[in-house]
Amino acid sequence: MTSSSSSRKIHFDTTEDELTEHEEEEAEVEHFDDFTVASSWERFISEIETVLRAWISNAPNNLLEKGAVLLEDSGNLYKVKSEMKYAMKSYCMEFYFKTDPDGEIADWNFDLHDLQLCFGVKEFLVIAPQSASGVVLDAPEASKLLSAVAIALSNCSSLWPAFVPVHDPSRKAYIGIQSMGTVFTRRFEADRIGSQVPIKLMHLEGLYELFVSKFAYSTLDLSVHNFKVRFAMKLTFRTLPYDDDNMKAAKISKSEENVTGEMSDGMQWDDDCSWSEWYSAEDPVKGFELIAIWSEKMVENSMEMAELENASPHEAEKWLISLRLQGSTGNPVGFSSELRLLVDALQMSFEAQFMEDFVSVENPGSDNIKSAMVIPSPTVRDRVLKELFIDGVQFSDFADGGYKTSRAIKGAPLGSLFAQFCLHSLWFGNCNIRAIAALWIEFVREVRWCWEESQLLPRMPTNGSIDLSTCLINQKLQMLAICIERKCQLNEEYQDCIGSLDQIDSMSEDESVVGDDSFSIQTSSDDFSGKVDRKLEDVQLSNDKETSDLTRRGSAGIVDSMMLLKSHQSMHAPYTQEAPLMTEDMHEERLKAVEAFGDSFNFSAQLERDILTSDMSAFKAANPDAIFEDFIRWHSPGDWEEYDDPEKSKSSSSSSALDTKKSKDSWPPQGKLSKRMSEHGNLWRKLWNSAPALPASEQKPLLDPNREGEKVLHYLETLQPHELLEQMVCTAFRAAADTLSQTSYGELKQMETEMQQLYLTMASALRPLQVNRLSGDSETIEDLRRLTGTLERVEKLLTLAASLHRKLLKAPRLSREIFSDYYNFYIQTTAKGFTEDSGEKEFDKKQEVRDVEREVLSNMFVPPTANQSWRKVLSMGNLLNGHEPIVREIIFSLRDRVSGNHYAARSGNVSQQEIQTYRMYICGTSNDLRVALSVVSGD
């Protein structure tokens, strides 16, 4: 008889006056003592039974609703627990179960719990004392505790195995028991030898005999008798850490051929990575673990085990590889950490009006800044400036061959002078505002020296137009580079070239037109170009009816089907000066000047007057007989209005079919100037009347290099700190992303998506910096700090991708699969709030290795050198390139048929069944051995 509570004694008390004789008899019947729980041990069993019945009655899904906890890294294994007391001690009983209890337990399933792997069980109980050690140190107490659980399980007709942890916790020792529902009972025992493992047990032959000794007669010579047992083995190899000593050994042994793609010749792992110019990243890959698995097979004697020990891991049925990552070693080194400091400097830049204020000794307001921020030594500063202004460095625009979305960020191109200045600033000192100010002041001084000495600016293009999609400082430096080049062209050699052009201009019209090609060659610099877009015909002067008595100069050729109104000669298009280059702020000033008068033809800016006057002078020189109307017809066709006469229109239509001579007989064309061009006091006509006839080669350049160069230097020297830092932040983020984008990491779609998304995020977050409305307490500062976190995330993924790509260069599929697994793992853990330092979850996903990839992984295990051979005395077999496994796991098992069993009702009756009577799990190395044994016996 079983009880359901800890107290079953029921007693009814009545008074003699109220109790009749019949009632007294009934009271005597109801008054009884339950002697099944008379002792404390029996009451303890009853309490265990109550808990077990509650767990049994609740299906797994109900247990989940009542607070079952999912175990990390154990698949879908859950745990519920209950606390209880016995003999003044507290115990905790835990039930481990799966939501899908059906199916067999695979031997080498990596989601298994330790007890599942040791004993091959599925659901199980563990009861342990609630103490510091969590184990039962007293053997009688452990036996009594296990017996209590076994009795309770038997009373509940449950087949769950139960375990009790015993001995010292480091031994990982257990005892256990399980009712088979028959006359058979399975008993469990596990223990560990932590040192001085017997030599015989270091080899497979001795381990085989250890297992056989559990069921063979002790008088037999196990080495000469055959016992058919099942055998399965898993070996775990680990590559040497990628430290300096091991890498040197790898380079020596692989000097002839670099099979795995590792770096050689004393280089760091990331020396060929794009970021290596700025910092050296710690290799995120600590190494790899290779698992070789032999599936279950039948062995008969010790000789077969000896042969298996000498077998190569290449003979294993399956290879698996897993990634070992470096642990966190503090603050990560990379662009993101330095950009976070640059954002802090931006916030502090609003505290002063000029950059000199941050380094000035006389500025009392920055005492707190000076005490906390140190400026690097002049030697360090000079080295940085030397790298920035090194001679012969050409400009290259990364966006031309890289990510086009990089241009959406208004910063300087990666290869430009200002972008390099920003990247150097990140590592100058600790990127504080004082260090940046000191470097900027010296940077501007160096730029001024280049200007005064007519030295070309390095890393800056000197041709083409100014790129208005970049930041203003980069535009100014590009303008200065062009001014320096123009300034150099005005030296003595350039003047000699101009003198040769004057000789050509003095030729007659016959020589001028025929020699147009020669003139074009000598004036083919970027300073001059034709004004019109019409195709110029190659017409000889002999086709003209008349020749001007005046000298024609600066002609680029005849304009198609256009003639001068006064002289009836072909109209010549002149060489004109290019419109002067302008930066973004100059364009804004020009537009404001034009809009102030509300008429685009009422030019108030001197620059507009100069451009128009230059075109008029060049047109006059190329067409000596030209009048104002001719210039309008060529320069602004919209201001020449044809007469709207039907007769003339009909005549014009019929004449279009005639030849050129007949077309010229209908001269002059019927038309007039537009209303605004014919008004009294028109500015264009005034400029025409005052414009001299000068070809473009003799005109004063529209771009005055001296004046514009000094303007640029004035802008750089008076730039406010926050304006400088705003442009530095934009440029530094863009340059950092562009640098990372050049990393080679193979065909990883996840990284392509991450980089594209990074550019879009950066463009959105940095857009407020372009409107110059930022303040020190702006929310944009916090947005920028969050942006550095996004960049840090991409940097971490990219570093891992690059490391995997180099180490698995000959196995690109493995590189892609491992990175894909880690990417999904990283996304999930970061979404759950896990951090790198929390250590709550470790990446251990494994990938199966194909046969064609085994050689690549095998070459990662570099044979140990003579200097390394002393590290470890080899005591185990199955070596891989001279490396023994770090862990060897073996499962021996023996199965027998049993009959005459008596199963529990719900298990059904089976006359004969094959069961696993003996099972031994062995795990260890030459210095460590753990054995777990389960034996079925008949009670």
CORFEN-V826066 format. One record per backbone hydrogen bond with DSSP energy under -1.0 kcal/mol. NH is the residue of the N-H (numbers start at 1). CO is the residue of the C=O. If there is no record, write none. Layout:
nh=NH co=CO
nh=NH co=CO
This chain:
nh=10 co=32
nh=24 co=20
nh=25 co=21
nh=26 co=22
nh=27 co=23
nh=28 co=24
nh=29 co=25
nh=30 co=26
nh=31 co=27
nh=37 co=34
nh=38 co=35
nh=43 co=39
nh=44 co=40
nh=45 co=41
nh=46 co=42
nh=47 co=43
nh=48 co=44
nh=49 co=45
nh=50 co=46
nh=51 co=47
nh=52 co=48
nh=53 co=49
nh=54 co=50
nh=55 co=51
nh=56 co=52
nh=57 co=53
nh=58 co=54
nh=63 co=59
nh=64 co=60
nh=65 co=61
nh=66 co=62
nh=67 co=64
nh=68 co=63
nh=69 co=79
nh=71 co=77
nh=74 co=71
nh=77 co=74
nh=78 co=97
nh=79 co=69
nh=80 co=95
nh=82 co=93
nh=84 co=91
nh=86 co=89
nh=89 co=86
nh=91 co=84
nh=92 co=128
nh=93 co=82
nh=94 co=126
nh=95 co=80
nh=96 co=124
nh=97 co=78
nh=109 co=106
nh=112 co=109
nh=117 co=113
nh=118 co=114
nh=119 co=115
nh=120 co=116
nh=124 co=96
nh=125 co=161
nh=126 co=94
nh=127 co=163
nh=128 co=92
nh=130 co=90
nh=131 co=129
nh=136 co=165
nh=142 co=138
nh=143 co=139
nh=144 co=140
nh=145 co=141
nh=146 co=142
nh=147 co=143
nh=148 co=144
nh=149 co=145
nh=150 co=146
nh=151 co=147
nh=152 co=148
nh=153 co=149
nh=154 co=150
nh=155 co=151
nh=156 co=152
nh=157 co=154
nh=158 co=153
nh=162 co=177
nh=163 co=125
nh=164 co=175
nh=166 co=173
nh=167 co=136
nh=171 co=168
nh=172 co=169
nh=174 co=190
nh=175 co=164
nh=176 co=188
nh=177 co=162
nh=178 co=186
nh=180 co=184
nh=185 co=937
nh=186 co=178
nh=187 co=935
nh=188 co=176
nh=189 co=933
nh=190 co=174
nh=191 co=931
nh=193 co=929
nh=202 co=199
nh=203 co=200
nh=207 co=203
nh=208 co=204
nh=209 co=205
nh=210 co=206
nh=211 co=207
nh=212 co=208
nh=213 co=209
nh=214 co=211
nh=215 co=212
nh=216 co=212
nh=220 co=217
nh=222 co=220
nh=224 co=221
nh=227 co=300
nh=229 co=299
nh=230 co=893
nh=231 co=297
nh=232 co=891
nh=233 co=294
nh=234 co=889
nh=235 co=292
nh=236 co=887
nh=237 co=290
nh=239 co=288
nh=243 co=241
nh=247 co=243
nh=248 co=244
nh=249 co=245
nh=250 co=246
nh=251 co=247
nh=252 co=248
nh=253 co=249
nh=254 co=250
nh=259 co=257
nh=271 co=268
nh=273 co=270
nh=276 co=273
nh=278 co=275
nh=279 co=275
nh=286 co=324
nh=287 co=324
nh=289 co=322
nh=290 co=237
nh=291 co=320
nh=292 co=235
nh=293 co=318
nh=294 co=233
nh=297 co=231
nh=299 co=229
nh=305 co=301
nh=306 co=302
nh=307 co=303
nh=308 co=304
nh=309 co=305
nh=310 co=306
nh=315 co=312
nh=316 co=313
nh=318 co=293
nh=320 co=291
nh=321 co=847
nh=322 co=289
nh=324 co=287
nh=326 co=284
nh=338 co=334
nh=339 co=335
nh=340 co=336
nh=342 co=338
nh=343 co=339
nh=344 co=340
nh=345 co=341
nh=346 co=342
nh=347 co=343
nh=348 co=344
nh=349 co=345
nh=351 co=348
nh=357 co=354
nh=358 co=355
nh=360 co=356
nh=366 co=363
nh=367 co=364
nh=370 co=366
nh=371 co=367
nh=373 co=369
nh=381 co=377
nh=382 co=378
nh=383 co=379
nh=384 co=380
nh=385 co=381
nh=386 co=382
nh=387 co=383
nh=388 co=384
nh=389 co=385
nh=400 co=397
nh=401 co=398
nh=402 co=398
nh=406 co=403
nh=407 co=404
nh=408 co=405
nh=409 co=406
nh=411 co=409
nh=416 co=413
nh=420 co=416
nh=421 co=417
nh=422 co=418
nh=423 co=419
nh=424 co=420
nh=425 co=421
nh=426 co=422
nh=431 co=428
nh=436 co=432
nh=437 co=433
nh=438 co=434
nh=439 co=435
nh=440 co=436
nh=441 co=437
nh=442 co=438
nh=443 co=439
nh=444 co=440
nh=445 co=441
nh=446 co=442
nh=447 co=443
nh=448 co=444
nh=449 co=445
nh=450 co=446
nh=451 co=447
nh=452 co=448
nh=453 co=449
nh=455 co=450
nh=459 co=393
nh=468 co=466
nh=470 co=467
nh=475 co=471
nh=476 co=472
nh=477 co=473
nh=478 co=474
nh=479 co=475
nh=480 co=476
nh=481 co=477
nh=482 co=478
nh=483 co=479
nh=484 co=480
nh=485 co=481
nh=486 co=482
nh=487 co=483
nh=488 co=484
nh=489 co=485
nh=491 co=488
nh=495 co=491
nh=496 co=492
nh=497 co=493
nh=498 co=494
nh=499 co=495
nh=500 co=496
nh=501 co=497
nh=502 co=498
nh=503 co=499
nh=504 co=500
nh=505 co=501
nh=506 co=502
nh=507 co=504
nh=512 co=508
nh=513 co=509
nh=514 co=510
nh=515 co=511
nh=516 co=513
nh=519 co=515
nh=520 co=516
nh=521 co=517
nh=522 co=518
nh=523 co=519
nh=528 co=525
nh=529 co=576
nh=539 co=537
nh=543 co=540
nh=544 co=541
nh=553 co=621
nh=556 co=573
nh=559 co=571
nh=562 co=559
nh=564 co=569
nh=568 co=564
nh=571 co=562
nh=573 co=557
nh=575 co=554
nh=576 co=529
nh=578 co=527
nh=587 co=583
nh=588 co=584
nh=589 co=585
nh=590 co=586
nh=591 co=587
nh=592 co=588
nh=593 co=589
nh=594 co=590
nh=595 co=591
nh=596 co=592
nh=597 co=594
nh=602 co=599
nh=603 co=601
nh=609 co=605
nh=610 co=606
nh=611 co=607
nh=612 co=608
nh=613 co=609
nh=614 co=610
nh=615 co=611
nh=616 co=612
nh=617 co=613
nh=618 co=614
nh=619 co=615
nh=620 co=616
nh=621 co=617
nh=622 co=618
nh=623 co=619
nh=626 co=623
nh=631 co=627
nh=632 co=628
nh=633 co=629
nh=634 co=630
nh=635 co=631
nh=636 co=632
nh=639 co=636
nh=640 co=637
nh=641 co=672
nh=643 co=670
nh=645 co=643
nh=649 co=645
nh=650 co=646
nh=651 co=647
nh=652 co=648
nh=653 co=649
nh=654 co=650
nh=655 co=651
nh=657 co=654
nh=658 co=655
nh=663 co=659
nh=664 co=660
nh=665 co=661
nh=667 co=664
nh=672 co=641
nh=674 co=639
nh=678 co=674
nh=682 co=679
nh=686 co=682
nh=687 co=683
nh=688 co=684
nh=689 co=685
nh=690 co=686
nh=691 co=687
nh=694 co=692
nh=698 co=695
nh=708 co=704
nh=709 co=705
nh=710 co=706
nh=711 co=707
nh=712 co=708
nh=713 co=709
nh=714 co=710
nh=715 co=711
nh=716 co=712
nh=717 co=713
nh=718 co=714
nh=724 co=720
nh=725 co=721
nh=726 co=722
nh=727 co=723
nh=728 co=724
nh=729 co=725
nh=730 co=726
nh=731 co=727
nh=732 co=728
nh=733 co=729
nh=734 co=730
nh=735 co=731
nh=736 co=732
nh=737 co=733
nh=738 co=734
nh=739 co=735
nh=740 co=736
nh=741 co=737
nh=742 co=739
nh=743 co=740
nh=748 co=746
nh=752 co=748
nh=753 co=749
nh=754 co=750
nh=755 co=751
nh=756 co=752
nh=757 co=753
nh=758 co=754
nh=759 co=755
nh=760 co=756
nh=761 co=757
nh=762 co=758
nh=763 co=759
nh=764 co=760
nh=765 co=761
nh=766 co=762
nh=769 co=766
nh=770 co=767
nh=771 co=768
nh=778 co=775
nh=781 co=778
nh=783 co=779
nh=784 co=780
nh=785 co=781
nh=786 co=782
nh=787 co=783
nh=788 co=784
nh=789 co=785
nh=790 co=786
nh=791 co=787
nh=792 co=788
nh=793 co=789
nh=794 co=790
nh=795 co=791
nh=796 co=792
nh=797 co=793
nh=798 co=794
nh=799 co=795
nh=800 co=796
nh=801 co=797
nh=802 co=798
nh=803 co=799
nh=804 co=800
nh=805 co=801
nh=806 co=802
nh=807 co=803
nh=808 co=804
nh=809 co=260
nh=811 co=808
nh=815 co=811
nh=816 co=812
nh=817 co=813
nh=818 co=814
nh=819 co=815
nh=820 co=816
nh=821 co=817
nh=822 co=818
nh=823 co=819
nh=824 co=820
nh=825 co=821
nh=826 co=822
nh=827 co=823
nh=828 co=824
nh=829 co=825
nh=830 co=826
nh=831 co=827
nh=832 co=828
nh=834 co=829
nh=847 co=321
nh=849 co=319
nh=853 co=850
nh=854 co=851
nh=857 co=853
nh=858 co=854
nh=859 co=855
nh=860 co=857
nh=861 co=858
nh=862 co=860
nh=869 co=865
nh=871 co=868
nh=878 co=309
nh=880 co=883
nh=883 co=880
nh=886 co=236
nh=887 co=236
nh=888 co=924
nh=889 co=234
nh=890 co=922
nh=891 co=232
nh=892 co=920
nh=893 co=230
nh=894 co=918
nh=896 co=915
nh=898 co=913
nh=907 co=904
nh=913 co=898
nh=915 co=896
nh=917 co=894
nh=918 co=894
nh=919 co=934
nh=920 co=892
nh=921 co=932
nh=922 co=890
nh=923 co=930
nh=924 co=888
nh=925 co=928
nh=929 co=193
nh=930 co=923
nh=931 co=191
nh=932 co=921
nh=933 co=189
nh=934 co=919
nh=935 co=187
nh=936 co=917
nh=937 co=185
nh=939 co=183
